[in-house]
Amino acid sequence: MGARGPAPRPPRLKLVEGDPGHEGKARLAAKATVLVDPGAPSEPAWQHLFPAPRVRDVADVDERAQLRGEAERCRVVARREWGRVVPTLDAHGLLAGIDRQVLVDYCVLVARLDQAERDLSRRGVVMRFKRGWGRNPAAMVAASCRQSLQRYVRELGLSPSARNSWEPPEAGDDPDGPFD
């Protein structure tokens, strides 16, 4: 079996893009408002997603501090990404409360990718193990995060091509439209 083609675009994103498929703004607006009420979801408590690790078994004081710092760094990166992405998507009317988990997953992936890249910078792509030289496991984590992030970026409309195609609603548009 071959590929099924591109994934369908959310109706709200099509509206922001200016109806590229020529479905008609009224039809897209009806599709966009059928299931969910627009509005930004609440930000999660990042300390629950990135808790401080238990370091009782780690004897080295420097390694303990590094492990604690990793969790805090992940919280900061995820919080910063949430603050960067959510207001922009909400301003274009692309969010609903039901989108919270997708946004949380996206921000967690960004934080994990940051963590993996810092490990690669610190320890290198190739490392010495007990049985010899091998690839740093963080390289595989980074590759997996990038692959998943590509899907989220497409789904949320965060790629440069999606941003360039967004058209803000005009002042004289339908007062009952989804952007009011």
Backbone hydrogen bonds in HBPLUS format (Angstrom, degrees):
<---DONOR---> <-ACCEPTOR-->    atom                        ^
c    i                          cat <-CA-CA->   ^        H-A-AA   ^      H-
h    n   atom  resd res      DA  || num        DHA   H-A  angle D-A-AA Bond
n    s   type  num  typ     dist DA aas  dist angle  dist       angle   num
A0013-LEU N   A0010-PRO O   3.06 MM   3  5.36 119.5  2.44 105.6 120.1     1
A0014-LYS N   A0010-PRO O   3.06 MM   4  6.43 152.7  2.13 152.2 160.8     2
A0015-LEU N   A0011-PRO O   2.94 MM   4  6.25 149.7  2.03 148.2 156.3     3
A0016-VAL N   A0012-ARG O   3.03 MM   4  6.33 157.0  2.09 147.5 153.0     4
A0017-GLU N   A0013-LEU O   2.93 MM   4  6.14 148.1  2.04 144.4 153.5     5
A0019-ASP N   A0014-LYS O   2.88 MM   5  5.25 158.6  1.92 152.8 153.3     6
A0018-GLY N   A0015-LEU O   3.09 MM   3  5.21 153.1  2.17 100.9 109.3     7
A0167-GLU N   A0016-VAL O   2.43 MM 151  5.33 159.2  1.47 153.7 158.5     8
A0022-HIS N   A0019-ASP O   3.15 MM   3  5.35 162.8  2.18 111.1 116.0     9
A0028-LEU N   A0024-GLY O   3.03 MM   4  6.30 165.9  2.05 157.7 162.0    10
A0029-ALA N   A0025-LYS O   2.82 MM   4  5.88 158.6  1.86 147.3 153.7    11
A0030-ALA N   A0026-ALA O   3.01 MM   4  6.21 151.5  2.09 142.6 149.8    12
A0031-LYS N   A0027-ARG O   3.00 MM   4  6.29 157.9  2.05 147.8 153.7    13
A0032-ALA N   A0028-LEU O   2.80 MM   4  5.96 153.3  1.87 149.9 158.0    14
A0033-THR N   A0029-ALA O   3.20 MM   4  6.31 134.0  2.43 140.0 149.0    15
A0039-GLY N   A0095-LEU O   2.75 MM  56  5.45 155.0  1.81 134.1 134.2    16
A0048-HIS N   A0045-ALA O   3.02 MM   3  5.83 157.8  2.07 122.8 128.7    17
A0049-LEU N   A0046-TRP O   3.06 MM   3  5.12 126.8  2.35  98.2 112.1    18
A0050-PHE N   A0046-TRP O   2.86 MM   4  6.03 148.6  1.96 155.2 164.7    19
A0058-VAL N   A0055-VAL O   3.14 MM   3  5.30 154.9  2.21 105.8 113.5    20
A0064-ARG N   A0060-ASP O   3.06 MM   4  6.36 150.5  2.15 146.8 155.2    21
A0065-ALA N   A0061-VAL O   3.06 MM   4  6.36 163.1  2.09 152.2 155.5    22
A0066-GLN N   A0062-ASP O   2.96 MM   4  6.18 152.4  2.03 143.3 151.4    23
A0067-LEU N   A0063-GLU O   2.96 MM   4  6.17 158.7  2.01 149.0 153.5    24
A0068-ARG N   A0064-ARG O   3.02 MM   4  6.32 161.0  2.06 153.2 158.2    25
A0069-GLY N   A0065-ALA O   2.89 MM   4  6.02 153.7  1.96 145.0 152.9    26
A0070-GLU N   A0066-GLN O   2.94 MM   4  6.17 140.5  2.10 144.6 154.7    27
A0072-GLU N   A0068-ARG O   3.29 MM   4  6.60 162.3  2.33 147.3 152.0    28
A0073-ARG N   A0069-GLY O   2.83 MM   4  5.98 158.4  1.88 148.5 154.9    29
A0074-CYS N   A0070-GLU O   2.96 MM   4  6.19 157.2  2.01 148.8 154.5    30
A0075-ARG N   A0071-ALA O   3.08 MM   4  6.36 155.6  2.14 146.2 152.4    31
A0076-VAL N   A0072-GLU O   3.02 MM   4  6.30 159.1  2.06 151.7 157.0    32
A0077-VAL N   A0073-ARG O   2.92 MM   4  6.16 165.6  1.94 155.8 159.3    33
A0078-ALA N   A0074-CYS O   2.95 MM   4  6.05 168.0  1.96 151.9 155.5    34
A0079-ARG N   A0075-ARG O   2.92 MM   4  5.99 162.1  1.95 148.0 153.5    35
A0080-ARG N   A0076-VAL O   2.92 MM   4  6.04 158.0  1.97 147.8 154.0    36
A0081-GLU N   A0077-VAL O   2.96 MM   4  6.16 155.8  2.02 147.5 154.0    37
A0082-TRP N   A0078-ALA O   2.95 MM   4  6.15 160.2  1.99 150.8 156.1    38
A0083-GLY N   A0079-ARG O   3.00 MM   4  6.21 163.1  2.03 147.6 152.1    39
A0084-ARG N   A0080-ARG O   2.98 MM   4  6.16 127.7  2.26 136.3 150.2    40
A0084-ARG N   A0081-GLU O   3.13 MM   3  4.96 132.5  2.37  92.0 105.3    41
A0085-VAL N   A0081-GLU O   2.95 MM   4  6.08 160.3  1.99 156.8 160.0    42
A0086-VAL N   A0082-TRP O   3.01 MM   4  5.64 153.6  2.08 146.1 153.9    43
A0089-LEU N   A0085-VAL O   3.07 MM   4  6.31 170.3  2.08 164.3 167.0    44
A0090-ASP N   A0086-VAL O   2.87 MM   4  5.92 161.0  1.90 155.5 161.5    45
A0091-ALA N   A0087-PRO O   2.92 MM   4  5.98 150.9  2.01 140.7 148.2    46
A0092-HIS N   A0089-LEU O   3.22 MM   3  5.30 136.0  2.42  96.3 107.9    47
A0094-LEU N   A0089-LEU O   2.97 MM   5  5.30 166.9  1.99 155.0 151.6    48
A0093-GLY N   A0090-ASP O   2.94 MM   3  4.95 160.6  1.98 106.3 111.7    49
A0099-ASP N   A0096-ALA O   2.91 MM   3  5.53 162.4  1.94 121.0 126.8    50
A0100-ARG N   A0097-GLY O   3.25 MM   3  5.76 162.3  2.28 118.6 119.9    51
A0103-LEU N   A0099-ASP O   3.10 MM   4  6.36 162.6  2.13 159.9 165.0    52
A0104-VAL N   A0100-ARG O   2.83 MM   4  6.08 156.8  1.89 154.6 162.1    53
A0105-ASP N   A0101-GLN O   2.87 MM   4  6.00 168.3  1.89 149.9 153.1    54
A0106-TYR N   A0102-VAL O   2.98 MM   4  6.16 155.9  2.04 143.7 150.7    55
A0107-CYS N   A0103-LEU O   2.97 MM   4  6.20 163.6  1.99 149.8 153.4    56
A0108-VAL N   A0104-VAL O   2.88 MM   4  6.11 156.8  1.93 155.0 161.9    57
A0109-LEU N   A0105-ASP O   2.94 MM   4  6.15 158.2  1.99 148.7 154.4    58
A0110-VAL N   A0106-TYR O   3.03 MM   4  6.37 153.5  2.11 147.7 155.1    59
A0111-ALA N   A0107-CYS O   3.02 MM   4  6.28 157.1  2.07 145.6 151.4    60
A0112-ARG N   A0108-VAL O   2.85 MM   4  6.12 158.0  1.90 152.7 159.0    61
A0113-LEU N   A0109-LEU O   2.86 MM   4  6.01 156.0  1.92 149.1 155.5    62
A0114-ASP N   A0110-VAL O   3.03 MM   4  6.23 156.9  2.09 144.1 150.3    63
A0115-GLN N   A0111-ALA O   2.98 MM   4  6.22 154.7  2.04 144.6 151.6    64
A0116-ALA N   A0112-ARG O   2.86 MM   4  6.12 159.6  1.90 149.9 154.9    65
A0117-GLU N   A0113-LEU O   2.89 MM   4  6.06 164.2  1.91 153.6 157.8    66
A0118-ARG N   A0114-ASP O   3.01 MM   4  6.18 153.9  2.08 146.8 153.6    67
A0119-ASP N   A0115-GLN O   3.07 MM   4  6.32 150.9  2.16 143.7 151.5    68
A0120-LEU N   A0116-ALA O   2.94 MM   4  6.24 154.6  2.00 149.3 156.4    69
A0121-SER N   A0117-GLU O   2.97 MM   4  6.21 152.6  2.04 143.9 151.2    70
A0122-ARG N   A0118-ARG O   2.94 MM   4  6.09 148.9  2.04 141.9 150.6    71
A0123-ARG N   A0119-ASP O   2.79 MM   4  5.87 174.9  1.79 158.9 160.3    72
A0124-GLY N   A0120-LEU O   2.74 MM   4  4.74 137.2  1.92 124.3 134.4    73
A0136-ASN N   A0125-VAL O   2.72 MM  11  5.21 167.6  1.74 153.7 151.2    74
A0127-MET N   A0134-GLY O   2.74 MM   7  5.46 167.0  1.76 165.8 168.8    75
A0134-GLY N   A0127-MET O   2.80 MM   7  5.46 151.7  1.88 156.5 165.5    76
A0129-PHE N   A0132-GLY O   2.65 MM   3  5.08 167.5  1.66 142.5 146.5    77
A0132-GLY N   A0129-PHE O   3.17 MM   3  5.08 164.4  2.19 104.7 109.0    78
A0139-ALA N   A0136-ASN O   2.91 MM   3  5.63 153.9  1.98 121.2 128.1    79
A0140-MET N   A0137-PRO O   3.10 MM   3  5.39 126.3  2.40 103.4 115.8    80
A0141-VAL N   A0137-PRO O   3.16 MM   4  6.54 154.5  2.23 147.8 155.4    81
A0142-ALA N   A0138-ALA O   2.85 MM   4  6.01 159.9  1.89 146.5 151.6    82
A0143-ALA N   A0139-ALA O   3.05 MM   4  6.22 158.1  2.10 141.2 147.0    83
A0144-SER N   A0140-MET O   3.01 MM   4  6.17 159.9  2.05 145.0 150.4    84
A0145-CYS N   A0141-VAL O   2.88 MM   4  6.10 159.2  1.92 151.8 157.8    85
A0146-ARG N   A0142-ALA O   2.93 MM   4  6.13 160.0  1.97 149.6 155.0    86
A0147-GLN N   A0143-ALA O   3.06 MM   4  6.27 157.7  2.11 146.5 152.2    87
A0148-SER N   A0144-SER O   3.05 MM   4  6.30 162.3  2.09 149.9 154.3    88
A0149-LEU N   A0145-CYS O   2.78 MM   4  5.92 158.5  1.82 151.8 158.8    89
A0150-GLN N   A0146-ARG O   3.02 MM   4  6.22 149.0  2.12 146.0 152.6    90
A0151-ARG N   A0148-SER O   3.11 MM   3  5.39 122.1  2.46 102.4 115.5    91
A0152-TYR N   A0148-SER O   3.18 MM   4  6.58 160.2  2.22 151.4 156.7    92
A0153-VAL N   A0149-LEU O   2.79 MM   4  5.95 161.8  1.82 158.6 163.5    93
A0154-ARG N   A0150-GLN O   3.12 MM   4  6.30 158.4  2.17 143.7 148.8    94
A0155-GLU N   A0151-ARG O   2.92 MM   4  6.13 164.3  1.95 150.0 154.9    95
A0156-LEU N   A0152-TYR O   2.83 MM   4  5.93 159.1  1.87 153.2 157.8    96
A0157-GLY N   A0153-VAL O   2.96 MM   4  5.78 117.6  2.36 133.5 147.6    97
A0158-LEU N   A0153-VAL O   2.85 MM   5  4.84 161.1  1.89 145.0 148.7    98
A0157-GLY N   A0154-ARG O   3.25 MM   3  5.09 144.4  2.39  94.3 104.6    99
A0162-ALA N   A0159-SER O   3.07 MM   3  5.25 120.1  2.44 101.6 116.3   100
A0163-ARG N   A0159-SER O   3.00 MM   4  6.33 160.5  2.04 158.0 163.7   101
A0164-ASN N   A0160-PRO O   2.93 MM   4  6.09 157.1  1.99 150.0 155.9   102
A0165-SER N   A0161-SER O   3.26 MM   4  6.37 133.2  2.49 134.2 144.7   103
A0165-SER N   A0162-ALA O   3.23 MM   3  5.26 134.9  2.44  95.3 107.3   104
A0166-TRP N   A0163-ARG O   3.27 MM   3  5.39 157.6  2.33 103.2 109.8   105
A0173-ASP N   A0170-GLU O   3.21 MM   3  5.49 167.0  2.22 115.6 117.0   106
A0177-GLY N   A0174-ASP O   3.05 MM   3  5.19 159.6  2.09 115.5 116.7   107
A0180-ASP N   A0177-GLY O   3.43 MM   3  5.95 162.0  2.46 121.2 120.2   108
